[in-house]
Amino acid sequence: MIEVPIVLVGYGPVGREYAGLIRQHRAQWRDQYGADLRVVAVRGRSSQAEIADAVPPREQWAPAEEVAGLLARTGARVLAQAVPSDGGEQPALDALQALRQGAHVVTATKSHLLTHWRQLDETARRAGRSVRISGATGAAMPAGDLARSVLRGFDVRAVQGCLNGTATFVLDQIAAGQELAGAVAEAQRLGIAEADPTADLTGKDAATKLRLLAGLLWDWDPADTAVEAEPIGEPLPAADGGHRLRQVASASRDEPGLVRVELRAEPVAGPLGALVGPEKAVRYDCGDAGAVAVTGGRSSPGGAALAMIKDTLGAALEATTGFR
């Protein structure tokens, strides 16, 4: 039996789902995988709680300390990060400290992956630990797993995908006769779009996820990867009856360090054109192996938490280091 004590940083919707899933399924996963996952501490922005059983109410939490001390005292083997990607330095500092102290890092936070990729990878390799990022590359859709390990040796030449569910939903609403503002408002009403959908409509979110996938595939540093993005605006390009307009992010091994996001018509019979509502898909061009596509996977706090669970089990059970 492998003991897997976990320090969870971030206790918003994704963090709560992650901790709740471990409480609910701990015995099942222990029997099924031989790994005993256990959240031993939760840390927020200014407070923290060490856990014997359930997470106590917030008013009972103690003042937050440095992650280093919390990891040392609890003996945690995994640092799980579910904090917002607000561009602050703390997620990077926490992840680097955890790796240096011999803990794996599982993260759904994107910001420090974009700015500290090389440092995180090198630190993890020196420590013999892994950094798992499925929750940052597509929530429950396992696009990151294909890029990181499943397609290893498949000579992946290019990758393209619809990585933002809001964009897919909005484009379909517009195709059905809705104005852009009305389509965005409907996406927000249904909980598909954020209060500020700028990153979705400009292609920034899709580009971020594709930059991370390219890092896993070809060891591109996301910090040095340029982005050319076409925003969703009016008027939109036309698409005939056999196609649907999609926001497609792409990168090619032959154009190193460049990610494009463009609006283009995709065949309805293909994996990108067949998407409905807020679904996502990624297609890998694998040369002689042909095209390999993955689609689906819920974009929700529960979906992101399940991706983190999968990564936690993988980090504990598989002998990998760094991102790959």
TALINHU-V557964 format. One record per residue. N is the residue number from 1. RES is the residue in three letters. SS is DSSP state (H for helix, E for strand, L for the rest). PHI is phi in whole degrees, 0 to 359 (999 if undefined). PSI is psi in whole degrees, -180 to 180 (none if undefined). Layout:
BEGIN
n=N res=RES ss=SS phi=PHI psi=PSI
n=N res=RES ss=SS phi=PHI psi=PSI
END
This chain:
BEGIN
n=1 res=MET ss=L phi=999 psi=129
n=2 res=ILE ss=E phi=263 psi=120
n=3 res=GLU ss=E phi=279 psi=130
n=4 res=VAL ss=E phi=232 psi=76
n=5 res=PRO ss=E phi=289 psi=140
n=6 res=ILE ss=E phi=232 psi=134
n=7 res=VAL ss=E phi=260 psi=122
n=8 res=LEU ss=E phi=258 psi=122
n=9 res=VAL ss=E phi=253 psi=117
n=10 res=GLY ss=L phi=107 psi=119
n=11 res=TYR ss=L phi=230 psi=46
n=12 res=GLY ss=L phi=273 psi=-155
n=13 res=PRO ss=H phi=303 psi=-44
n=14 res=VAL ss=H phi=289 psi=-45
n=15 res=GLY ss=H phi=299 psi=-42
n=16 res=ARG ss=H phi=295 psi=-41
n=17 res=GLU ss=H phi=297 psi=-43
n=18 res=TYR ss=H phi=299 psi=-51
n=19 res=ALA ss=H phi=296 psi=-40
n=20 res=GLY ss=H phi=294 psi=-39
n=21 res=LEU ss=H phi=296 psi=-39
n=22 res=ILE ss=H phi=294 psi=-42
n=23 res=ARG ss=H phi=300 psi=-43
n=24 res=GLN ss=H phi=289 psi=-37
n=25 res=HIS ss=H phi=247 psi=9
n=26 res=ARG ss=H phi=305 psi=-49
n=27 res=ALA ss=H phi=295 psi=-41
n=28 res=GLN ss=H phi=299 psi=-48
n=29 res=TRP ss=H phi=291 psi=-32
n=30 res=ARG ss=H phi=297 psi=-44
n=31 res=ASP ss=H phi=287 psi=-38
n=32 res=GLN ss=H phi=282 psi=-40
n=33 res=TYR ss=H phi=245 psi=-8
n=34 res=GLY ss=L phi=71 psi=26
n=35 res=ALA ss=E phi=232 psi=126
n=36 res=ASP ss=E phi=259 psi=92
n=37 res=LEU ss=E phi=282 psi=134
n=38 res=ARG ss=E phi=207 psi=119
n=39 res=VAL ss=E phi=282 psi=115
n=40 res=VAL ss=E phi=261 psi=-16
n=41 res=ALA ss=E phi=200 psi=148
n=42 res=VAL ss=E phi=235 psi=136
n=43 res=ARG ss=E phi=232 psi=129
n=44 res=GLY ss=L phi=258 psi=-160
n=45 res=ARG ss=L phi=293 psi=-39
n=46 res=SER ss=L phi=228 psi=1
n=47 res=SER ss=E phi=214 psi=166
n=48 res=GLN ss=E phi=207 psi=164
n=49 res=ALA ss=E phi=215 psi=132
n=50 res=GLU ss=E phi=271 psi=145
n=51 res=ILE ss=L phi=239 psi=127
n=52 res=ALA ss=L phi=266 psi=-40
n=53 res=ASP ss=L phi=224 psi=-90
n=54 res=ALA ss=L phi=267 psi=159
n=55 res=VAL ss=L phi=288 psi=125
n=56 res=PRO ss=L phi=288 psi=164
n=57 res=PRO ss=L phi=301 psi=152
n=58 res=ARG ss=H phi=304 psi=-36
n=59 res=GLU ss=H phi=294 psi=-13
n=60 res=GLN ss=H phi=262 psi=1
n=61 res=TRP ss=L phi=285 psi=153
n=62 res=ALA ss=E phi=266 psi=165
n=63 res=PRO ss=E phi=302 psi=144
n=64 res=ALA ss=L phi=289 psi=146
n=65 res=GLU ss=L phi=241 psi=176
n=66 res=GLU ss=L phi=298 psi=144
n=67 res=VAL ss=H phi=302 psi=-34
n=68 res=ALA ss=H phi=304 psi=-47
n=69 res=GLY ss=H phi=294 psi=-39
n=70 res=LEU ss=H phi=294 psi=-42
n=71 res=LEU ss=H phi=296 psi=-44
n=72 res=ALA ss=H phi=295 psi=-43
n=73 res=ARG ss=H phi=288 psi=-35
n=74 res=THR ss=H phi=269 psi=-15
n=75 res=GLY ss=L phi=68 psi=29
n=76 res=ALA ss=L phi=296 psi=140
n=77 res=ARG ss=L phi=261 psi=-13
n=78 res=VAL ss=E phi=222 psi=135
n=79 res=LEU ss=E phi=256 psi=117
n=80 res=ALA ss=E phi=256 psi=124
n=81 res=GLN ss=E phi=249 psi=123
n=82 res=ALA ss=L phi=225 psi=49
n=83 res=VAL ss=L phi=255 psi=157
n=84 res=PRO ss=L phi=298 psi=149
n=85 res=SER ss=L phi=274 psi=73
n=86 res=ASP ss=L phi=263 psi=7
n=87 res=GLY ss=L phi=86 psi=0
n=88 res=GLY ss=L phi=288 psi=164
n=89 res=GLU ss=L phi=278 psi=-18
n=90 res=GLN ss=H phi=300 psi=-42
n=91 res=PRO ss=H phi=302 psi=-39
n=92 res=ALA ss=H phi=293 psi=-45
n=93 res=LEU ss=H phi=299 psi=-43
n=94 res=ASP ss=H phi=296 psi=-45
n=95 res=ALA ss=H phi=295 psi=-43
n=96 res=LEU ss=H phi=296 psi=-41
n=97 res=GLN ss=H phi=295 psi=-41
n=98 res=ALA ss=H phi=298 psi=-45
n=99 res=LEU ss=H phi=298 psi=-43
n=100 res=ARG ss=H phi=296 psi=-27
n=101 res=GLN ss=L phi=268 psi=7
n=102 res=GLY ss=L phi=90 psi=19
n=103 res=ALA ss=L phi=255 psi=144
n=104 res=HIS ss=E phi=289 psi=159
n=105 res=VAL ss=E phi=240 psi=127
n=106 res=VAL ss=E phi=240 psi=124
n=107 res=THR ss=E phi=221 psi=141
n=108 res=ALA ss=L phi=253 psi=4
n=109 res=THR ss=L phi=269 psi=132
n=110 res=LYS ss=L phi=265 psi=-32
n=111 res=SER ss=H phi=304 psi=-47
n=112 res=HIS ss=H phi=285 psi=-19
n=113 res=LEU ss=H phi=291 psi=-32
n=114 res=LEU ss=H phi=284 psi=-27
n=115 res=THR ss=H phi=252 psi=-24
n=116 res=HIS ss=L phi=233 psi=27
n=117 res=TRP ss=H phi=305 psi=-54
n=118 res=ARG ss=H phi=298 psi=-44
n=119 res=GLN ss=H phi=294 psi=-41
n=120 res=LEU ss=H phi=296 psi=-45
n=121 res=ASP ss=H phi=296 psi=-47
n=122 res=GLU ss=H phi=295 psi=-41
n=123 res=THR ss=H phi=295 psi=-42
n=124 res=ALA ss=H phi=296 psi=-42
n=125 res=ARG ss=H phi=294 psi=-41
n=126 res=ARG ss=H phi=297 psi=-35
n=127 res=ALA ss=H phi=275 psi=-9
n=128 res=GLY ss=L phi=71 psi=32
n=129 res=ARG ss=L phi=236 psi=167
n=130 res=SER ss=E phi=244 psi=158
n=131 res=VAL ss=E phi=240 psi=118
n=132 res=ARG ss=E phi=249 psi=133
n=133 res=ILE ss=L phi=229 psi=24
n=134 res=SER ss=H phi=305 psi=-40
n=135 res=GLY ss=H phi=295 psi=-17
n=136 res=ALA ss=H phi=263 psi=-9
n=137 res=THR ss=H phi=248 psi=4
n=138 res=GLY ss=L phi=156 psi=21
n=139 res=ALA ss=L phi=53 psi=-125
n=140 res=ALA ss=L phi=283 psi=-11
n=141 res=MET ss=L phi=284 psi=123
n=142 res=PRO ss=L phi=277 psi=44
n=143 res=ALA ss=H phi=296 psi=-37
n=144 res=GLY ss=H phi=294 psi=-35
n=145 res=ASP ss=H phi=295 psi=-40
n=146 res=LEU ss=H phi=298 psi=-46
n=147 res=ALA ss=H phi=292 psi=-38
n=148 res=ARG ss=H phi=284 psi=-44
n=149 res=SER ss=H phi=216 psi=-35
n=150 res=VAL ss=H phi=295 psi=-36
n=151 res=LEU ss=L phi=263 psi=16
n=152 res=ARG ss=L phi=302 psi=127
n=153 res=GLY ss=L phi=87 psi=-2
n=154 res=PHE ss=L phi=272 psi=3
n=155 res=ASP ss=L phi=56 psi=55
n=156 res=VAL ss=L phi=293 psi=122
n=157 res=ARG ss=L phi=260 psi=-28
n=158 res=ALA ss=E phi=203 psi=157
n=159 res=VAL ss=E phi=220 psi=142
n=160 res=GLN ss=E phi=211 psi=150
n=161 res=GLY ss=E phi=192 psi=161
n=162 res=CYS ss=E phi=262 psi=102
n=163 res=LEU ss=L phi=253 psi=1
n=164 res=ASN ss=L phi=235 psi=111
n=165 res=GLY ss=H phi=294 psi=-32
n=166 res=THR ss=H phi=299 psi=-44
n=167 res=ALA ss=H phi=299 psi=-45
n=168 res=THR ss=H phi=298 psi=-45
n=169 res=PHE ss=H phi=297 psi=-47
n=170 res=VAL ss=H phi=297 psi=-44
n=171 res=LEU ss=H phi=297 psi=-38
n=172 res=ASP ss=H phi=291 psi=-37
n=173 res=GLN ss=H phi=296 psi=-42
n=174 res=ILE ss=H phi=295 psi=-41
n=175 res=ALA ss=H phi=298 psi=-27
n=176 res=ALA ss=L phi=274 psi=2
n=177 res=GLY ss=L phi=110 psi=0
n=178 res=GLN ss=L phi=279 psi=149
n=179 res=GLU ss=L phi=285 psi=158
n=180 res=LEU ss=H phi=303 psi=-48
n=181 res=ALA ss=H phi=299 psi=-40
n=182 res=GLY ss=H phi=291 psi=-37
n=183 res=ALA ss=H phi=295 psi=-42
n=184 res=VAL ss=H phi=295 psi=-43
n=185 res=ALA ss=H phi=299 psi=-39
n=186 res=GLU ss=H phi=293 psi=-40
n=187 res=ALA ss=H phi=298 psi=-39
n=188 res=GLN ss=H phi=291 psi=-40
n=189 res=ARG ss=H phi=298 psi=-36
n=190 res=LEU ss=L phi=275 psi=-2
n=191 res=GLY ss=L phi=80 psi=14
n=192 res=ILE ss=L phi=277 psi=-42
n=193 res=ALA ss=L phi=259 psi=150
n=194 res=GLU ss=L phi=288 psi=166
n=195 res=ALA ss=L phi=301 psi=-38
n=196 res=ASP ss=L phi=249 psi=103
n=197 res=PRO ss=L phi=271 psi=15
n=198 res=THR ss=H phi=304 psi=-47
n=199 res=ALA ss=H phi=298 psi=-31
n=200 res=ASP ss=H phi=288 psi=-46
n=201 res=LEU ss=H phi=283 psi=-30
n=202 res=THR ss=H phi=278 psi=-13
n=203 res=GLY ss=L phi=92 psi=1
n=204 res=LYS ss=H phi=298 psi=-44
n=205 res=ASP ss=H phi=295 psi=-45
n=206 res=ALA ss=H phi=298 psi=-41
n=207 res=ALA ss=H phi=295 psi=-40
n=208 res=THR ss=H phi=301 psi=-48
n=209 res=LYS ss=H phi=296 psi=-38
n=210 res=LEU ss=H phi=291 psi=-35
n=211 res=ARG ss=H phi=300 psi=-41
n=212 res=LEU ss=H phi=292 psi=-41
n=213 res=LEU ss=H phi=296 psi=-40
n=214 res=ALA ss=H phi=295 psi=-35
n=215 res=GLY ss=H phi=298 psi=-41
n=216 res=LEU ss=H phi=291 psi=-38
n=217 res=LEU ss=H phi=287 psi=-51
n=218 res=TRP ss=H phi=237 psi=8
n=219 res=ASP ss=L phi=64 psi=29
n=220 res=TRP ss=L phi=289 psi=142
n=221 res=ASP ss=L phi=276 psi=117
n=222 res=PRO ss=H phi=305 psi=-30
n=223 res=ALA ss=H phi=294 psi=-25
n=224 res=ASP ss=H phi=255 psi=10
n=225 res=THR ss=L phi=266 psi=120
n=226 res=ALA ss=E phi=281 psi=154
n=227 res=VAL ss=E phi=233 psi=131
n=228 res=GLU ss=E phi=243 psi=114
n=229 res=ALA ss=E phi=233 psi=135
n=230 res=GLU ss=L phi=259 psi=120
n=231 res=PRO ss=L phi=282 psi=160
n=232 res=ILE ss=L phi=278 psi=118
n=233 res=GLY ss=L phi=212 psi=-170
n=234 res=GLU ss=L phi=237 psi=139
n=235 res=PRO ss=L phi=282 psi=160
n=236 res=LEU ss=L phi=258 psi=154
n=237 res=PRO ss=L phi=301 psi=152
n=238 res=ALA ss=L phi=276 psi=154
n=239 res=ALA ss=L phi=223 psi=132
n=240 res=ASP ss=L phi=284 psi=-179
n=241 res=GLY ss=L phi=296 psi=-22
n=242 res=GLY ss=L phi=267 psi=7
n=243 res=HIS ss=E phi=225 psi=160
n=244 res=ARG ss=E phi=232 psi=140
n=245 res=LEU ss=E phi=287 psi=132
n=246 res=ARG ss=E phi=225 psi=151
n=247 res=GLN ss=E phi=271 psi=109
n=248 res=VAL ss=E phi=247 psi=122
n=249 res=ALA ss=E phi=263 psi=140
n=250 res=SER ss=E phi=211 psi=158
n=251 res=ALA ss=E phi=207 psi=151
n=252 res=SER ss=E phi=231 psi=141
n=253 res=ARG ss=L phi=300 psi=-27
n=254 res=ASP ss=L phi=280 psi=-10
n=255 res=GLU ss=L phi=236 psi=71
n=256 res=PRO ss=L phi=299 psi=140
n=257 res=GLY ss=L phi=79 psi=21
n=258 res=LEU ss=E phi=224 psi=128
n=259 res=VAL ss=E phi=242 psi=133
n=260 res=ARG ss=E phi=247 psi=145
n=261 res=VAL ss=E phi=232 psi=120
n=262 res=GLU ss=E phi=220 psi=159
n=263 res=LEU ss=E phi=266 psi=123
n=264 res=ARG ss=E phi=210 psi=156
n=265 res=ALA ss=E phi=280 psi=126
n=266 res=GLU ss=E phi=245 psi=140
n=267 res=PRO ss=E phi=301 psi=137
n=268 res=VAL ss=L phi=295 psi=-20
n=269 res=ALA ss=L phi=274 psi=-8
n=270 res=GLY ss=L phi=269 psi=167
n=271 res=PRO ss=L phi=296 psi=-28
n=272 res=LEU ss=L phi=273 psi=-42
n=273 res=GLY ss=L phi=288 psi=-23
n=274 res=ALA ss=L phi=281 psi=-10
n=275 res=LEU ss=L phi=299 psi=147
n=276 res=VAL ss=L phi=233 psi=136
n=277 res=GLY ss=L phi=61 psi=-134
n=278 res=PRO ss=L phi=270 psi=20
n=279 res=GLU ss=L phi=292 psi=161
n=280 res=LYS ss=L phi=230 psi=159
n=281 res=ALA ss=E phi=204 psi=152
n=282 res=VAL ss=E phi=226 psi=138
n=283 res=ARG ss=E phi=238 psi=130
n=284 res=TYR ss=E phi=251 psi=130
n=285 res=ASP ss=E phi=272 psi=109
n=286 res=CYS ss=L phi=252 psi=30
n=287 res=GLY ss=H phi=59 psi=-126
n=288 res=ASP ss=H phi=297 psi=-22
n=289 res=ALA ss=H phi=280 psi=-8
n=290 res=GLY ss=L phi=85 psi=-171
n=291 res=ALA ss=E phi=273 psi=138
n=292 res=VAL ss=E phi=238 psi=127
n=293 res=ALA ss=E phi=236 psi=148
n=294 res=VAL ss=E phi=229 psi=138
n=295 res=THR ss=E phi=217 psi=163
n=296 res=GLY ss=L phi=87 psi=-164
n=297 res=GLY ss=L phi=91 psi=119
n=298 res=ARG ss=L phi=289 psi=132
n=299 res=SER ss=L phi=266 psi=94
n=300 res=SER ss=L phi=199 psi=166
n=301 res=PRO ss=H phi=306 psi=-39
n=302 res=GLY ss=H phi=294 psi=-40
n=303 res=GLY ss=H phi=295 psi=-44
n=304 res=ALA ss=H phi=295 psi=-39
n=305 res=ALA ss=H phi=294 psi=-40
n=306 res=LEU ss=H phi=295 psi=-37
n=307 res=ALA ss=H phi=298 psi=-40
n=308 res=MET ss=H phi=293 psi=-37
n=309 res=ILE ss=H phi=299 psi=-49
n=310 res=LYS ss=H phi=304 psi=-44
n=311 res=ASP ss=H phi=292 psi=-36
n=312 res=THR ss=H phi=296 psi=-45
n=313 res=LEU ss=H phi=297 psi=-42
n=314 res=GLY ss=H phi=296 psi=-44
n=315 res=ALA ss=H phi=298 psi=-39
n=316 res=ALA ss=H phi=285 psi=-32
n=317 res=LEU ss=H phi=258 psi=-19
n=318 res=GLU ss=L phi=250 psi=141
n=319 res=ALA ss=L phi=271 psi=72
n=320 res=THR ss=L phi=240 psi=159
n=321 res=THR ss=L phi=227 psi=156
n=322 res=GLY ss=E phi=66 psi=-155
n=323 res=PHE ss=L phi=282 psi=-24
n=324 res=ARG ss=L phi=241 psi=none
END
